[in-house]
Amino acid sequence: MPPTSRPLPPTPHSNTSDRMLPTNTLFSVLLSLAVASAAVVPRDASASFDLNSGSGTAVKDPAPVAVSIEFFTFPGYVQDLDTTSQCLNNLDRAAGAATRVRIGGTTQDRATYDPTSSSAVNYYVADPADAPANLTYGPSFFDLASKLNGPTTIGLNRRLNNINNTIAAAEQAVKTMNNLYAIELGNEPDLYSSSDPIADGQSWTPALDAQIQVDWQKQVATSLNKKDIIQGGVFLQPPKFSIQELGPLEQSSGSIDYVKSWADHAYPQSACGDSTTNLEGLQNHTTIVNFVKGFEAEVTAAKSLGERPLFFGETNSATCGGGGISPTYGAALWIVDYVFQSVKLGYERLYFHQGTIGNSPYSWWGKSNVFAPYYGAYFAASALKDVTSISQIDDGSSHVAVYALHSHDCISKAVVLNTFYYPNTTTTARSSEDITLTGLPNGVKKAKAKRLTAEYSTSQVELGQVPTFGGQTFDNESCHVQGKEQYETVEVNKGRATISVAASEALLIYF
């Protein structure tokens, strides 16, 4: 029996010393910038934005909001949770395309393929709170993956340095999965060390990783008789290990022909060890803008390597499961702004990680709840449906974010976020912003809008504080949409419209 309900300490890694310092250092800088910017913006204010003033970035993927599922617990998500299928279907419908899924994470690098196993996954732990130090999985693992609607990426083991076993697993994946998009070889190799088998006693460096990574790509792809099958990179928050470092060797070795896509991993905060998280900083627009901007060199490097898409192959609010901030409505607002910023920069797809069932604060759904962040994911997927380009209209210096969304050169939607923090400890009235949008499409006299809102930034579904999007919610047992969809009417006069957006709200406007 696959022990898929056993808790895993918050993913993606329990060994996080390498990631905690840079994450926290960057966060402290960004948070100070955010607080400074927020201090000079009135709590109740008005502003005007010309929707034609921003430069557009192509939206290349039909479903940028994607899902990553921790390797060992994947069978539990699809076999034990009634919510998984419907939650994915909701995102499919919102985006107008099947949700892309990646199966991987820390435990892919602890997993050994067993072609004789009748179980999808097997492991043993002495304490249910522990992660399996090792696990095996069988052919039925890929049977389950083959039933997912969307293109699916599978992460396989590189850390244990058993390439023949990895090739056997890859061959089974290709044989079984008509929906196979790509194969990853290892997870976050920047966290490997000289004591890992893949290092073979050598000091683990970006150069050694690149050398081994391109060699494995060639061996695996050649065995499969395929090109364009590998998702390369999969680094945690460059620049030390990065596509900038890997790319030149990919080109000179010829292994780049086997690469279908590139991926980085990104977590703006850390919940590991003694680290503390901060929801106000997480949802703040200025902080988000600056965090994503830090990956600009990766986008440039990926573009120089040809027409291969770049993804955030694993991401979420904070490392180690994101305790403290992740199940909140504020995290839903963060998802919306973070998706738009990432797509605008050049990351075509974002795989939001789902960890151990019942022990993963940043997961979007579980056994008996559809958590608050899912509402942000659904909003973002809805906003980007049929969109061909996105423009940021604001300058990123305040808590107000404004985006123009285009369909074939015409503005079809706009999104306005007021990321001002509104916690349940506040003693003042909820502030709001009156936002005037100009440059609306000719001939439009009325627009309609759907509002994403909740009582507080800190609201959590599991505490009975349920957000709404267009007046609707998601059933906690089934993930089915509940309630009648509600649109607000927006009056347009000579290409101008004024809307009110309260602190910690977002509005999706259709023209």
FENZIGI-V393013 format. One record per run of one state. SS is the DSSP state (hx for helix, st for strand, lp for the rest). FROM is the first residue (numbers start at 1). TO is the last residue. Records with the same first field share a line. If there is no record, write none. Layout:
BEGIN
SS->FROM-TO / FROM-TO
END
This chain:
BEGIN
lp->1-16 / 40-44 / 51-55 / 59-64 / 80-82 / 96-100 / 105-105 / 114-120 / 123-134 / 138-138 / 147-151 / 157-162 / 177-179 / 186-188 / 192-196 / 200-205 / 225-229 / 237-242 / 254-254 / 271-278 / 284-284 / 294-295 / 304-308 / 323-328 / 346-348 / 355-364 / 366-369 / 371-371 / 385-388 / 393-399 / 408-409 / 419-431 / 439-445 / 454-460 / 464-467 / 470-471 / 475-480 / 483-487 / 492-492 / 494-495 / 503-504 / 511-511
hx->17-39 / 71-79 / 83-95 / 106-110 / 139-146 / 163-176 / 189-191 / 197-199 / 206-224 / 243-253 / 255-258 / 279-283 / 285-293 / 296-303 / 320-322 / 329-345 / 372-384 / 461-463
st->45-50 / 56-58 / 65-70 / 101-104 / 111-113 / 121-122 / 135-137 / 152-156 / 180-185 / 230-236 / 259-270 / 309-319 / 349-354 / 365-365 / 370-370 / 389-392 / 400-407 / 410-418 / 432-438 / 446-453 / 468-469 / 472-474 / 481-482 / 488-491 / 493-493 / 496-502 / 505-510
END
